């Protein structure tokens, strides 16, 4: 899966968030470290969501987005 992330340079290094997953963010001293850390944060976020809906009646839907609308992202 690919998720769009927003990265910002700060005095401490880099801050990175995933707008599609509210509250999912991380940081790192380098851009590379920040991107590695957001991959882990996204995986943990999705695992927490799975745990929250474990016993619920849940459905999945497929959403197709044309490639021309997808820009960047982090592959998980």
N, CA, C and O of each residue as an XYZ file, in Angstrom:
304
protein
N       0.840     -1.176      0.000
C       0.000      0.000      0.000
C       0.884      1.238      0.000
O       2.002      1.223      0.515
N       0.381      2.271     -0.567
C       1.070      3.559     -0.556
C       0.224      4.566      0.203
O      -0.997      4.608      0.054
N       0.875      5.364      1.007
C       0.222      6.452      1.724
C       0.979      7.733      1.447
O       2.210      7.742      1.422
N       0.256      8.799      1.240
C       0.890     10.107      1.095
C       1.333     10.554      2.475
O       0.603     10.397      3.454
N       2.528     11.110      2.547
C       3.034     11.643      3.804
C       3.509     13.066      3.583
O       3.886     13.455      2.478
N       3.480     13.825      4.656
C       3.938     15.223      4.610
C       5.161     15.318      5.508
O       5.107     14.963      6.685
N       6.262     15.798      4.946
C       7.497     15.887      5.706
C       7.919     17.348      5.822
O       7.834     18.117      4.865
N       8.379     17.711      7.024
C       8.818     19.075      7.287
C      10.149     19.035      8.021
O      10.342     18.246      8.945
N      11.051     19.890      7.598
C      12.327     20.005      8.296
C      12.130     20.911      9.512
O      11.446     21.932      9.438
N      12.741     20.520     10.626
C      12.657     21.318     11.847
C      14.050     21.446     12.451
O      15.018     20.903     11.919
N      14.143     22.157     13.550
C      15.434     22.324     14.216
C      15.994     20.995     14.710
O      17.211     20.814     14.752
N      15.126     20.071     15.079
C      15.543     18.765     15.602
C      15.758     17.725     14.512
O      16.282     16.650     14.803
N      15.383     17.996     13.291
C      15.502     17.026     12.203
C      14.314     17.137     11.268
O      14.093     18.178     10.650
N      13.545     16.049     11.169
C      12.400     16.013     10.256
C      11.177     15.473     10.982
O      11.261     14.522     11.759
N      10.054     16.095     10.713
C       8.763     15.669     11.217
C       7.968     15.169     10.019
O       8.003     15.777      8.949
N       7.252     14.067     10.196
C       6.495     13.503      9.082
C       5.146     13.003      9.591
O       5.055     12.388     10.653
N       4.103     13.280      8.813
C       2.758     12.841      9.181
C       2.074     12.219      7.974
O       2.488     12.405      6.830
N       1.019     11.479      8.263
C       0.235     10.826      7.219
C      -1.173     11.422      7.268
O      -1.983     11.011      8.098
N      -1.479     12.389      6.385
C      -2.785     13.063      6.434
C      -3.979     12.115      6.345
O      -5.043     12.424      6.881
N      -3.831     10.994      5.696
C      -4.930     10.049      5.549
C      -5.208      9.234      6.802
O      -6.222      8.541      6.884
N      -4.300      9.314      7.791
C      -4.457      8.577      9.041
C      -4.300      9.581     10.189
O      -3.191      9.779     10.685
N      -5.389     10.211     10.611
C      -5.312     11.266     11.624
C      -4.547     10.820     12.873
O      -4.803      9.753     13.431
N      -3.611     11.655     13.292
C      -2.819     11.367     14.476
C      -1.603     10.502     14.227
O      -0.835     10.238     15.151
N      -1.414     10.060     13.006
C      -0.273      9.206     12.664
C       0.889     10.089     12.221
O       0.847     10.689     11.147
N       1.930     10.167     13.057
C       3.076     11.000     12.734
C       4.318     10.398     13.366
O       4.227      9.525     14.229
N       5.464     10.861     12.937
C       6.737     10.419     13.494
C       7.783     11.484     13.201
O       7.467     12.566     12.707
N       9.016     11.165     13.509
C      10.108     12.106     13.273
C      11.415     11.344     13.145
O      11.474     10.142     13.400
N      12.445     12.045     12.755
C      13.770     11.457     12.647
C      14.813     12.541     12.498
O      14.502     13.669     12.115
N      16.056     12.194     12.803
C      17.146     13.165     12.658
C      17.418     13.472     11.198
O      17.818     14.586     10.859
N      17.203     12.483     10.324
C      17.377     12.668      8.886
C      16.056     12.387      8.193
O      15.152     11.790      8.778
N      15.948     12.821      6.934
C      14.734     12.540      6.168
C      14.537     11.032      6.021
O      13.421     10.528      6.150
N      15.619     10.327      5.753
C      15.541      8.861      5.600
C      15.038      8.201      6.883
O      14.182      7.318      6.833
N      15.565      8.625      8.023
C      15.124      8.055      9.300
C      13.654      8.377      9.559
O      12.905      7.522     10.034
N      13.238      9.606      9.250
C      11.843      9.991      9.445
C      10.913      9.135      8.579
O       9.846      8.724      9.037
N      11.308      8.867      7.343
C      10.481      8.033      6.464
C      10.432      6.586      6.944
O       9.386      5.943      6.853
N      11.541      6.068      7.450
C      11.535      4.718      8.028
C      10.602      4.677      9.232
O       9.835      3.729      9.404
N      10.674      5.712     10.061
C       9.849      5.751     11.266
C       8.363      5.879     10.944
O       7.533      5.295     11.641
N       8.010      6.633      9.897
C       6.588      6.762      9.562
C       6.059      5.447      8.999
O       4.884      5.126      9.178
N       6.910      4.685      8.323
C       6.475      3.349      7.868
C       6.051      2.516      9.073
O       4.992      1.889      9.065
N       6.885      2.516     10.103
C       6.555      1.764     11.322
C       5.289      2.311     11.968
O       4.436      1.543     12.411
N       5.163      3.640     12.023
C       3.991      4.264     12.637
C       2.715      3.896     11.885
O       1.686      3.629     12.506
N       2.772      3.880     10.566
C       1.605      3.506      9.757
C       1.226      2.059     10.028
O       0.046      1.751     10.199
N       2.205      1.172     10.070
C       1.929     -0.243     10.345
C       1.294     -0.420     11.722
O       0.342     -1.186     11.871
N       1.817      0.284     12.731
C       1.256      0.201     14.079
C      -0.150      0.799     14.131
O      -1.021      0.262     14.814
N      -0.378      1.892     13.426
C      -1.691      2.531     13.355
C      -2.716      1.540     12.783
O      -3.788      1.341     13.353
N      -2.365      0.930     11.653
C      -3.289     -0.004     11.000
C      -3.534     -1.236     11.863
O      -4.648     -1.760     11.884
N      -2.501     -1.710     12.584
C      -2.677     -2.846     13.490
C      -3.634     -2.475     14.624
O      -4.462     -3.291     15.028
N      -3.524     -1.249     15.137
C      -4.418     -0.791     16.202
C      -5.857     -0.710     15.700
O      -6.786     -1.081     16.419
N      -6.049     -0.228     14.474
C      -7.394     -0.170     13.892
C      -7.961     -1.577     13.756
O      -9.124     -1.805     14.089
N      -7.160     -2.521     13.274
C      -7.613     -3.913     13.157
C      -8.039     -4.465     14.507
O      -9.045     -5.170     14.602
N      -7.285     -4.152     15.546
C      -7.614     -4.625     16.889
C      -8.927     -4.010     17.379
O      -9.730     -4.687     18.021
N      -9.142     -2.740     17.079
C     -10.368     -2.064     17.526
C     -11.627     -2.629     16.889
O     -12.694     -2.616     17.502
N     -11.511     -3.124     15.667
C     -12.695     -3.630     14.962
C     -12.708     -5.162     14.885
O     -13.483     -5.746     14.126
N     -11.862     -5.790     15.660
C     -11.687     -7.247     15.600
C     -13.003     -8.019     15.674
O     -13.214     -8.944     14.889
N     -13.876     -7.663     16.588
C     -15.120     -8.405     16.757
C     -16.332     -7.701     16.156
O     -17.467     -8.119     16.383
N     -16.099     -6.646     15.400
C     -17.197     -5.885     14.802
C     -17.584     -6.461     13.441
O     -16.801     -7.168     12.806
N     -18.781     -6.152     13.013
C     -19.247     -6.536     11.687
C     -18.693     -5.508     10.698
O     -19.252     -4.421     10.552
N     -17.601     -5.850     10.024
C     -16.864     -4.905      9.189
C     -16.880     -5.372      7.744
O     -16.832     -6.571      7.472
N     -16.949     -4.431      6.826
C     -16.860     -4.708      5.390
C     -15.685     -3.934      4.820
O     -15.256     -2.934      5.396
N     -15.171     -4.386      3.709
C     -14.131     -3.671      2.984
C     -14.667     -3.294      1.621
O     -15.418     -4.052      1.006
N     -14.280     -2.120      1.149
C     -14.659     -1.684     -0.185
C     -13.392     -1.358     -0.960
O     -12.400     -0.902     -0.392
N     -13.441     -1.594     -2.244
C     -12.308     -1.275     -3.101
C     -12.523      0.110     -3.701
O     -13.604      0.427     -4.197
N     -11.487      0.919     -3.649
C     -11.527      2.253     -4.237
C     -10.399      2.319     -5.248
O      -9.243      2.054     -4.916
N     -10.729      2.670     -6.473
C      -9.728      2.758     -7.536
C      -9.467      4.222     -7.828
O     -10.389      4.987     -8.111
N      -8.197      4.605     -7.758
C      -7.782      5.970     -8.052
C      -6.874      5.903     -9.264
O      -5.947      5.094     -9.307
N      -7.134      6.744    -10.243
C      -6.282      6.722    -11.431
C      -4.877      7.147    -11.061
O      -4.692      7.982    -10.176
N      -3.891      6.587    -11.724
C      -2.481      6.870    -11.438
C      -2.136      8.343    -11.555
O      -1.229      8.818    -10.872
N      -2.836      9.072    -12.403
C      -2.526     10.491    -12.578
C      -2.876     11.298    -11.327
O      -2.404     12.425    -11.177
N      -3.703     10.738    -10.418
C      -4.065     11.442     -9.195
C      -3.194     11.064     -8.003
O      -3.316     11.671     -6.939
N      -2.322     10.080     -8.158
C      -1.471      9.649     -7.064
C      -0.105     10.266     -7.228
O       0.543     10.089     -8.259
N       0.341     10.993     -6.210
C       1.643     11.659     -6.256
C       2.418     11.259     -5.020
O       1.971     11.524     -3.904
N       3.565     10.631     -5.189
C       4.428     10.292     -4.062
C       3.817      9.238     -3.159
O       2.881      8.534     -3.538
N       4.362      9.147     -1.967
C       3.864      8.215     -0.986
C       4.959      7.309     -0.494
O       6.056      7.279     -1.051
N       4.663      6.584      0.533
C       5.610      5.660      1.135
C       5.046      4.282      0.967
O       3.899      4.035      1.341
N       5.818      3.371      0.413
C       5.358      2.015      0.203
C       5.530      1.222      1.473
O       6.608      1.215      2.067
N       4.470      0.549      1.896
C       4.511     -0.287      3.104
C       4.469     -1.749      2.732
O       4.494     -2.610      3.611
